[in-house]
Structure formats: structure tokens, C-alpha cells
Amino acid sequence: MSTPDRIKNIYRLLYKEYGPQGWWPGDSQLESILGAILTQNTSWNNVEKAINNLKELDLISVEKLTMLTTRELAQLIKSSGYFNQKAIKIKNFITFLYDNYEGGLEKMFEEEISELRNKLLQIKGIGPETADCIILYGGNKPIFVIDTYTYRVLSRHGLVPEQTSYNEMQELVMDSLADDTQMFNEYHALLVRVGKEHCRKQNPICAGCPLEEDPHTV
């Protein structure tokens, strides 16, 4: 089986086992973007607490976030961990939005994907994974998000070498699949799920894994 066929097959096996995952939580584009920044180095439960704090004060708004000081914002997102740094990142994003798109998310997401991605990566504190989450989940545009679970599953199944870059993995997956926003969304979520339940960093549980059927090399 070719590499592209195996990548497609892994998706089919995971989807068959787990079904749709309903990612990414968020009632608006901005909420999804905030989630992408806040989820760095923490669990989603901690992110939800931070977002709920902002919601309770009706602060999920570009204009209202602009009015907050970085210190005020940091206190509101404290549950997300590294809150001082994350507050700076959020403020950096808001400044970027005003400097480039007059504060308009709709205008930002009219940008061609590769151009927008390059611009997002210029924001201090925004790396490839966060930028791609913003584009996929905030903008509903087809780009594949690579994270530690993706790397772990693909490398353990012999699809990428141990030393491989984020962009190389992303290119491999996207070249193997059709440009389908919903599939990219589901695939990312499914890889996270199998990574948590079976393909763990230490003591992986291969027995009963839905990918036992994949002709892989560990």
C-alpha cells in the first residue's frame, strides 16, 4: 500500500472506530482563535475555564479585548497556564488584526491561505501549529494541523522519519488527501483521540487500537 493510500486508510480506520469528533469548540471565529492561542501547553478544560471567564464578562470581541490591558487580560485567562505570555500573544494578534485588516476577521480570512499563514507566523508567539489552527478552525479553510499526536502516530507507523519538520509532515498529509476542510478537521481530532487512548508517549496500548489493521512499521 502506498503512503498516500495508507494515510487515507488511517483516516478511514479512525473514523470507523470513533466517528465524528465535533471539533473545534467555539461559538464564533474569535472564540476559536482565542482557543488556538490558549491551548498551547495546557488541557482544553483549562482553556474552557479561561474562555468562560471572558464570556461571562462579554469580552469575546475584538474591540473589547483591545480596551483591556495585558495585565487585566492575563488575570482573566489565568486558568490556561502561562497566562502572562498568552495575554501578550492575544494582544499581539489583536494589534496585527488592526494593523493589517482594520480589526476585521472577515477581511483577514479573505486572504489567500499561504499568504495569511506567512503573516500569522510573523506575530510574536504564534507558531505553525497555532497559525494553522487559526486558519482551519477560525477561518474554516483547508489546512492540516500537525501536533505531537500526529507526529507520534505517523512516525510509529513508519510514514515519517524520526527527524522530520512540521512543514514536511504537513506537506505529506495534504498531498495525500483532497483539500477538504471538514476532513482535515476530523482527521486532526481523530489523531488526537487515538494518541491519547492508545498511541501514548510512554507505554502505548497497541492492543485494541483501531490502527492495528494498518500495515505499519513501529
Backbone as CSV, one residue per row, in Angstrom:
resi,resn,N_x,N_y,N_z,CA_x,CA_y,CA_z,C_x,C_y,C_z
1,MET,0.854,-1.195,0.000,0.000,0.000,0.000,0.887,1.241,0.000
2,SER,0.604,2.185,-0.896,1.407,3.404,-0.990,1.184,4.294,0.232
3,THR,2.113,5.231,0.433,1.985,6.153,1.571,0.687,6.945,1.522
4,PRO,0.318,7.566,0.379,-0.968,8.284,0.344,-2.154,7.379,0.666
5,ASP,-2.123,6.156,0.173,-3.223,5.224,0.457,-3.274,4.860,1.934
6,ARG,-2.104,4.720,2.543,-2.070,4.409,3.979,-2.591,5.577,4.802
7,ILE,-2.250,6.789,4.386,-2.743,7.967,5.112,-4.266,8.050,5.007
8,LYS,-4.797,7.765,3.835,-6.258,7.720,3.671,-6.858,6.595,4.511
9,ASN,-6.180,5.446,4.529,-6.690,4.291,5.255,-6.707,4.536,6.763
10,ILE,-5.691,5.211,7.267,-5.654,5.535,8.698,-6.860,6.388,9.067
11,TYR,-7.173,7.348,8.217,-8.360,8.174,8.470,-9.622,7.305,8.498
12,ARG,-9.763,6.410,7.519,-10.960,5.560,7.449,-11.073,4.677,8.702
13,LEU,-9.952,4.111,9.137,-9.975,3.245,10.316,-10.360,4.013,11.577
14,LEU,-9.801,5.195,11.729,-10.102,6.008,12.911,-11.544,6.498,12.898
15,TYR,-12.005,6.932,11.731,-13.374,7.438,11.639,-14.380,6.308,11.890
16,LYS,-14.075,5.126,11.366,-14.947,3.967,11.571,-15.069,3.632,13.057
17,GLU,-13.961,3.743,13.769,-13.936,3.407,15.195,-14.567,4.495,16.061
18,TYR,-14.225,5.742,15.794,-14.601,6.823,16.706,-15.754,7.698,16.213
19,GLY,-15.954,7.759,14.908,-16.993,8.639,14.371,-16.591,10.105,14.443
20,PRO,-17.500,11.020,14.074,-17.177,12.452,14.085,-16.900,12.959,15.498
21,GLN,-15.913,13.843,15.605,-15.467,14.338,16.910,-16.036,15.706,17.291
22,GLY,-16.599,16.419,16.322,-17.231,17.703,16.649,-16.272,18.800,17.064
23,TRP,-15.074,18.771,16.504,-14.110,19.842,16.789,-14.328,21.017,15.845
24,TRP,-13.930,22.216,16.119,-13.245,22.736,17.309,-14.273,23.490,18.121
25,PRO,-14.325,23.368,19.433,-15.316,24.112,20.207,-15.154,25.622,20.025
26,GLY,-16.270,26.308,19.869,-16.220,27.763,19.710,-17.489,28.278,19.081
27,ASP,-18.055,29.324,19.673,-19.303,29.892,19.159,-19.068,30.963,18.104
28,SER,-17.821,31.306,17.865,-17.515,32.352,16.892,-16.096,32.168,16.391
29,GLN,-15.756,32.882,15.328,-14.388,32.825,14.807,-13.390,33.281,15.855
30,LEU,-13.707,34.369,16.547,-12.767,34.900,17.526,-12.576,33.928,18.684
31,GLU,-13.655,33.291,19.120,-13.530,32.325,20.212,-12.632,31.158,19.803
32,SER,-12.762,30.707,18.567,-11.904,29.620,18.076,-10.442,30.057,18.028
33,ILE,-10.209,31.294,17.626,-8.845,31.830,17.573,-8.255,31.938,18.976
34,LEU,-9.042,32.438,19.915,-8.566,32.526,21.296,-8.237,31.132,21.827
35,GLY,-9.085,30.165,21.497,-8.823,28.794,21.917,-7.513,28.269,21.355
36,ALA,-7.214,28.614,20.104,-5.973,28.163,19.468,-4.745,28.709,20.192
37,ILE,-4.840,29.923,20.682,-3.717,30.531,21.408,-3.644,29.996,22.840
38,LEU,-4.797,29.890,23.483,-4.822,29.497,24.892,-4.473,28.031,25.113
39,THR,-4.702,27.183,24.115,-4.490,25.748,24.306,-3.015,25.343,24.272
40,GLN,-2.143,26.285,23.972,-0.719,25.968,23.974,-0.289,25.508,25.374
41,ASN,0.279,24.300,25.450,0.846,23.762,26.698,-0.155,23.627,27.842
42,THR,-1.410,23.311,27.514,-2.392,23.082,28.578,-3.520,22.217,28.052
43,SER,-4.390,21.778,28.947,-5.535,20.948,28.548,-6.690,21.839,28.108
44,TRP,-7.616,21.238,27.333,-8.754,22.022,26.859,-9.660,22.436,28.017
45,ASN,-9.727,21.644,29.073,-10.543,22.023,30.233,-10.092,23.357,30.804
46,ASN,-8.785,23.565,30.858,-8.258,24.835,31.368,-8.555,25.981,30.416
47,VAL,-8.554,25.683,29.126,-8.892,26.698,28.123,-10.350,27.117,28.277
48,GLU,-11.219,26.137,28.459,-12.659,26.428,28.606,-12.927,27.350,29.786
49,LYS,-12.226,27.118,30.877,-12.407,27.980,32.049,-12.039,29.420,31.714
50,ALA,-10.928,29.586,30.992,-10.481,30.932,30.623,-11.476,31.597,29.676
51,ILE,-11.937,30.851,28.676,-12.892,31.409,27.719,-14.218,31.743,28.403
52,ASN,-14.643,30.876,29.324,-15.887,31.158,30.046,-15.779,32.432,30.875
53,ASN,-14.596,32.694,31.431,-14.388,33.952,32.159,-14.609,35.146,31.243
54,LEU,-14.067,35.054,30.030,-14.230,36.146,29.067,-15.683,36.271,28.624
55,LYS,-16.352,35.135,28.444,-17.761,35.149,28.019,-18.657,35.789,29.074
56,GLU,-18.420,35.429,30.319,-19.256,35.957,31.402,-19.193,37.473,31.473
57,LEU,-18.071,38.032,31.063,-17.906,39.487,31.063,-18.157,40.092,29.678
58,ASP,-18.654,39.244,28.757,-18.973,39.688,27.392,-17.754,40.328,26.721
59,LEU,-16.619,39.635,26.811,-15.371,40.184,26.288,-14.867,39.459,25.036
60,ILE,-15.669,38.533,24.489,-15.254,37.859,23.252,-15.569,38.792,22.088
61,SER,-14.772,39.816,21.989,-14.960,40.869,20.990,-13.610,41.515,20.718
62,VAL,-13.312,41.735,19.446,-12.041,42.372,19.090,-11.932,43.736,19.754
63,GLU,-13.006,44.519,19.684,-12.994,45.863,20.250,-12.783,45.840,21.763
64,LYS,-13.486,44.928,22.450,-13.386,44.879,23.910,-12.035,44.339,24.377
65,LEU,-11.498,43.397,23.653,-10.166,42.898,24.002,-9.116,43.986,23.806
66,THR,-9.343,44.852,22.848,-8.424,45.975,22.608,-8.381,46.899,23.821
67,MET,-9.534,47.078,24.462,-9.635,48.006,25.583,-9.005,47.458,26.865
68,LEU,-8.889,46.127,26.959,-8.286,45.535,28.153,-6.781,45.761,28.166
69,THR,-6.224,45.968,29.340,-4.770,45.969,29.442,-4.286,44.517,29.413
70,THR,-3.026,44.341,29.085,-2.462,42.986,29.067,-2.562,42.359,30.446
71,ARG,-2.375,43.152,31.471,-2.442,42.630,32.849,-3.860,42.188,33.187
72,GLU,-4.844,42.974,32.801,-6.243,42.607,33.057,-6.604,41.306,32.326
73,LEU,-6.175,41.215,31.077,-6.452,40.019,30.289,-5.788,38.795,30.913
74,ALA,-4.557,38.954,31.361,-3.815,37.838,31.959,-4.561,37.257,33.152
75,GLN,-5.136,38.109,33.979,-5.870,37.632,35.158,-7.115,36.851,34.762
76,LEU,-7.743,37.231,33.671,-8.969,36.571,33.224,-8.698,35.197,32.608
77,ILE,-7.495,35.005,32.085,-7.167,33.727,31.427,-6.197,32.904,32.275
78,LYS,-6.153,33.176,33.553,-5.165,32.569,34.447,-5.222,31.042,34.422
79,SER,-6.422,30.479,34.264,-6.577,29.019,34.309,-5.852,28.311,33.172
80,SER,-5.533,29.053,32.101,-4.915,28.425,30.931,-3.422,28.174,31.099
81,GLY,-2.830,28.666,32.188,-1.396,28.498,32.391,-0.590,29.418,31.485
82,TYR,0.621,29.770,31.920,1.469,30.696,31.149,0.651,31.925,30.729
83,PHE,-0.200,32.368,31.641,-1.219,33.373,31.301,-0.639,34.730,30.932
84,ASN,0.493,35.089,31.521,1.095,36.370,31.155,1.567,36.369,29.705
85,GLN,2.231,35.261,29.321,2.700,35.145,27.936,1.530,35.052,26.959
86,LYS,0.497,34.306,27.343,-0.648,34.136,26.448,-1.434,35.432,26.286
87,ALA,-1.497,36.214,27.335,-2.153,37.522,27.225,-1.406,38.404,26.220
88,ILE,-0.085,38.360,26.260,0.723,39.124,25.307,0.468,38.630,23.885
89,LYS,0.386,37.313,23.705,0.139,36.753,22.377,-1.225,37.181,21.830
90,ILE,-2.234,37.157,22.686,-3.569,37.585,22.253,-3.546,39.062,21.863
91,LYS,-2.907,39.873,22.670,-2.823,41.302,22.354,-2.016,41.525,21.073
92,ASN,-0.975,40.719,20.871,-0.194,40.817,19.626,-1.073,40.491,18.422
93,PHE,-1.926,39.470,18.567,-2.822,39.105,17.475,-3.813,40.227,17.190
94,ILE,-4.376,40.809,18.232,-5.350,41.894,18.048,-4.689,43.088,17.361
95,THR,-3.480,43.409,17.768,-2.738,44.509,17.122,-2.507,44.198,15.648
96,PHE,-2.095,42.961,15.363,-1.905,42.505,13.985,-3.185,42.658,13.169
97,LEU,-4.314,42.309,13.769,-5.602,42.374,13.079,-5.931,43.815,12.695
98,TYR,-5.667,44.734,13.591,-5.931,46.149,13.284,-4.927,46.711,12.286
99,ASP,-3.676,46.326,12.443,-2.643,46.860,11.555,-2.816,46.405,10.111
100,ASN,-3.346,45.199,9.926,-3.417,44.620,8.585,-4.821,44.540,7.990
101,TYR,-5.846,44.458,8.861,-7.195,44.212,8.346,-8.255,45.097,8.996
102,GLU,-7.820,46.223,9.541,-8.734,47.174,10.167,-9.582,46.523,11.256
103,GLY,-9.006,45.513,11.908,-9.703,44.850,13.005,-10.738,43.838,12.568
104,GLY,-10.808,43.534,11.266,-11.865,42.672,10.753,-11.425,41.243,10.484
105,LEU,-12.028,40.285,11.188,-11.702,38.877,10.954,-12.153,38.426,9.574
106,GLU,-13.315,38.905,9.157,-13.817,38.523,7.837,-12.843,38.960,6.748
107,LYS,-12.321,40.156,6.895,-11.348,40.664,5.931,-10.062,39.845,5.985
108,MET,-9.647,39.457,7.182,-8.430,38.666,7.326,-8.567,37.324,6.617
109,PHE,-9.714,36.683,6.781,-9.899,35.354,6.206,-10.206,35.381,4.708
110,GLU,-10.309,36.574,4.132,-10.387,36.688,2.671,-9.012,36.504,2.032
111,GLU,-7.973,36.600,2.856,-6.595,36.456,2.389,-6.359,35.020,1.901
112,GLU,-5.547,34.885,0.870,-5.167,33.562,0.379,-4.423,32.819,1.500
113,ILE,-4.674,31.497,1.624,-4.220,30.725,2.782,-2.719,30.852,3.034
114,SER,-1.899,30.624,2.023,-0.451,30.656,2.247,0.027,32.052,2.649
115,GLU,-0.592,33.071,2.065,-0.223,34.449,2.415,-0.607,34.759,3.853
116,LEU,-1.818,34.359,4.243,-2.261,34.596,5.613,-1.380,33.836,6.601
117,ARG,-1.067,32.608,6.272,-0.218,31.804,7.163,1.139,32.473,7.374
118,ASN,1.746,32.956,6.291,3.036,33.636,6.408,2.935,34.862,7.306
119,LYS,1.836,35.597,7.193,1.654,36.792,8.024,1.436,36.421,9.486
120,LEU,0.626,35.397,9.735,0.379,34.969,11.114,1.668,34.534,11.792
121,LEU,2.546,33.902,11.034,3.805,33.422,11.604,4.759,34.556,11.966
122,GLN,4.441,35.756,11.508,5.257,36.927,11.877,4.850,37.493,13.230
123,ILE,3.698,37.034,13.755,3.235,37.512,15.061,4.053,36.830,16.152
124,LYS,4.629,37.602,17.038,5.435,37.032,18.112,4.564,36.127,18.983
125,GLY,4.994,34.873,19.115,4.263,33.919,19.941,3.341,32.998,19.175
126,ILE,3.212,33.221,17.860,2.362,32.363,17.032,3.252,31.462,16.175
127,GLY,3.224,30.165,16.456,3.996,29.202,15.683,3.126,28.511,14.644
128,PRO,3.700,27.566,13.901,2.955,26.898,12.824,1.666,26.222,13.277
129,GLU,1.706,25.496,14.394,0.501,24.790,14.841,-0.615,25.769,15.183
130,THR,-0.293,26.829,15.910,-1.307,27.821,16.277,-1.829,28.546,15.049
131,ALA,-0.936,28.920,14.141,-1.364,29.596,12.913,-2.313,28.723,12.113
132,ASP,-1.996,27.441,12.017,-2.842,26.529,11.237,-4.173,26.275,11.919
133,CYS,-4.185,26.240,13.258,-5.455,26.121,13.985,-6.328,27.340,13.746
134,ILE,-5.715,28.517,13.708,-6.469,29.745,13.434,-7.108,29.664,12.056
135,ILE,-6.343,29.195,11.071,-6.847,29.126,9.698,-7.914,28.051,9.548
136,LEU,-7.656,26.867,10.093,-8.597,25.751,9.945,-9.859,25.960,10.761
137,TYR,-9.696,26.238,12.045,-10.856,26.295,12.935,-11.496,27.675,13.003
138,GLY,-10.672,28.711,12.925,-11.236,30.060,12.936,-11.766,30.472,11.576
139,GLY,-11.005,30.133,10.522,-11.371,30.563,9.179,-12.110,29.522,8.364
140,ASN,-12.180,28.277,8.889,-12.846,27.190,8.165,-12.245,27.009,6.781
141,LYS,-10.905,27.027,6.752,-10.187,26.887,5.488,-9.313,25.628,5.537
142,PRO,-9.098,24.974,4.367,-8.421,23.681,4.354,-6.909,23.749,4.526
143,ILE,-6.477,23.511,5.748,-5.060,23.353,6.035,-4.961,22.307,7.136
144,PHE,-3.938,21.454,7.071,-3.846,20.358,8.037,-2.963,20.760,9.202
145,VAL,-3.472,20.573,10.412,-2.735,20.917,11.626,-1.896,19.726,12.079
146,ILE,-0.620,19.969,12.285,0.294,18.948,12.802,0.541,19.220,14.281
147,ASP,0.417,18.184,15.098,0.762,18.342,16.512,1.553,17.126,16.972
148,THR,1.814,17.029,18.270,2.641,15.931,18.779,1.983,14.570,18.537
149,TYR,0.666,14.527,18.582,-0.034,13.257,18.342,0.125,12.823,16.887
150,THR,0.000,13.766,15.975,0.180,13.468,14.550,1.575,12.897,14.307
151,TYR,2.570,13.579,14.841,3.957,13.118,14.663,4.142,11.717,15.237
152,ARG,3.598,11.499,16.439,3.788,10.215,17.105,3.168,9.075,16.306
153,VAL,1.931,9.269,15.830,1.249,8.218,15.074,1.952,7.972,13.744
154,LEU,2.249,9.045,13.011,2.866,8.883,11.693,4.259,8.269,11.792
155,SER,5.034,8.658,12.790,6.397,8.130,12.912,6.370,6.671,13.368
156,ARG,5.493,6.345,14.298,5.427,4.966,14.777,4.902,4.013,13.701
157,HIS,4.163,4.564,12.766,3.657,3.736,11.666,4.560,3.825,10.434
158,GLY,5.742,4.369,10.623,6.754,4.354,9.571,6.461,5.262,8.398
159,LEU,5.602,6.259,8.601,5.238,7.152,7.499,6.133,8.377,7.418
160,VAL,6.780,8.725,8.515,7.747,9.831,8.503,8.953,9.405,9.328
161,PRO,10.152,9.858,8.966,11.332,9.552,9.782,11.272,10.290,11.109
162,GLU,12.077,9.831,12.063,12.077,10.467,13.381,12.441,11.946,13.286
163,GLN,13.389,12.269,12.439,13.783,13.664,12.261,13.054,14.227,11.038
164,THR,11.943,14.851,11.274,11.169,15.449,10.181,10.548,16.741,10.667
165,SER,10.394,17.686,9.765,9.905,19.003,10.164,8.378,19.067,10.112
166,TYR,7.859,20.080,10.757,6.415,20.339,10.733,5.937,20.463,9.289
167,ASN,6.621,21.275,8.509,6.184,21.522,7.129,6.264,20.268,6.268
168,GLU,7.269,19.421,6.510,7.389,18.177,5.750,6.225,17.236,6.043
169,MET,5.858,17.131,7.321,4.719,16.279,7.685,3.419,16.822,7.112
170,GLN,3.250,18.139,7.202,2.035,18.755,6.675,1.920,18.546,5.172
171,GLU,3.016,18.723,4.473,3.021,18.539,3.024,2.687,17.094,2.656
172,LEU,3.245,16.143,3.397,2.981,14.729,3.138,1.489,14.420,3.263
173,VAL,0.887,14.874,4.345,-0.533,14.584,4.585,-1.411,15.301,3.556
174,MET,-1.143,16.566,3.328,-2.002,17.335,2.424,-1.867,16.870,0.973
175,ASP,-0.690,16.392,0.594,-0.507,15.847,-0.753,-1.238,14.519,-0.927
176,SER,-1.548,13.863,0.195,-2.199,12.551,0.149,-3.718,12.644,0.185
177,LEU,-4.238,13.812,0.549,-5.679,13.975,0.734,-6.222,15.102,-0.132
178,ALA,-7.517,15.038,-0.396,-8.177,16.150,-1.090,-8.262,17.343,-0.151
179,ASP,-8.293,18.552,-0.705,-8.463,19.761,0.108,-9.893,19.796,0.645
180,ASP,-10.060,19.292,1.852,-11.389,19.156,2.444,-11.318,19.634,3.886
181,THR,-11.859,20.790,4.145,-11.781,21.392,5.477,-12.338,20.461,6.547
182,GLN,-13.498,19.873,6.280,-14.131,19.007,7.274,-13.285,17.760,7.549
183,MET,-12.704,17.191,6.499,-11.843,16.021,6.702,-10.606,16.387,7.512
184,PHE,-9.978,17.517,7.175,-8.791,17.945,7.922,-9.143,18.150,9.397
185,ASN,-10.308,18.739,9.637,-10.800,18.959,10.995,-10.939,17.620,11.726
186,GLU,-11.660,16.690,11.109,-11.903,15.385,11.722,-10.613,14.588,11.905
187,TYR,-9.772,14.598,10.892,-8.540,13.796,10.948,-7.669,14.250,12.112
188,HIS,-7.515,15.563,12.249,-6.721,16.090,13.358,-7.288,15.623,14.696
189,ALA,-8.609,15.754,14.855,-9.256,15.364,16.104,-9.115,13.865,16.365
190,LEU,-9.245,13.065,15.316,-9.144,11.611,15.457,-7.737,11.179,15.854
191,LEU,-6.720,11.850,15.297,-5.335,11.546,15.668,-5.065,11.897,17.127
192,VAL,-5.647,13.006,17.582,-5.504,13.370,18.993,-6.139,12.293,19.872
193,ARG,-7.315,11.829,19.461,-8.011,10.828,20.279,-7.236,9.513,20.364
194,VAL,-6.791,9.007,19.204,-6.049,7.740,19.249,-4.708,7.922,19.954
195,GLY,-4.145,9.130,19.863,-2.895,9.417,20.561,-3.068,9.392,22.068
196,LYS,-4.207,9.859,22.548,-4.470,9.866,23.989,-4.862,8.481,24.505
197,GLU,-5.635,7.751,23.691,-6.167,6.477,24.168,-5.227,5.301,23.937
198,HIS,-4.442,5.352,22.859,-3.597,4.199,22.529,-2.139,4.577,22.278
199,CYS,-1.899,5.542,21.385,-0.533,5.858,20.973,0.096,6.863,21.942
200,ARG,0.196,6.433,23.185,0.699,7.312,24.237,2.216,7.485,24.127
201,LYS,2.688,8.569,24.697,4.128,8.838,24.646,4.900,7.723,25.330
202,GLN,4.434,7.327,26.496,5.045,6.219,27.218,4.001,5.117,27.387
203,ASN,4.443,3.891,27.327,3.556,2.738,27.480,2.358,2.772,26.543
204,PRO,2.604,2.827,25.228,1.484,2.802,24.276,0.687,1.517,24.397
205,ILE,-0.609,1.603,24.155,-1.501,0.446,24.228,-1.875,0.067,22.797
206,CYS,-1.094,-0.830,22.216,-1.328,-1.202,20.816,-2.492,-2.183,20.677
207,ALA,-2.705,-3.026,21.694,-3.808,-3.978,21.646,-5.138,-3.234,21.642
208,GLY,-5.966,-3.551,20.673,-7.271,-2.902,20.585,-7.262,-1.571,19.874
209,CYS,-6.085,-1.112,19.450,-6.001,0.156,18.709,-6.670,-0.011,17.349
210,PRO,-7.462,0.974,16.926,-8.093,0.863,15.604,-7.094,0.812,14.456
211,LEU,-5.840,1.176,14.724,-4.823,1.150,13.667,-4.023,-0.146,13.655
212,GLU,-4.451,-1.140,14.417,-3.806,-2.459,14.349,-3.857,-3.024,12.936
213,GLU,-4.888,-2.623,12.181,-5.072,-3.148,10.817,-4.152,-2.473,9.805
214,ASP,-3.524,-1.363,10.202,-2.621,-0.680,9.284,-1.321,-1.470,9.172
215,PRO,-0.851,-1.746,7.943,0.405,-2.492,7.761,1.603,-1.600,8.092
216,HIS,1.814,-1.391,9.383,2.778,-0.369,9.795,4.111,-0.967,10.249
217,THR,5.046,-0.044,10.412,6.351,-0.376,10.959,6.557,0.470,12.197
218,VAL,6.753,-0.138,13.349,6.935,0.614,14.594,8.416,0.729,14.904
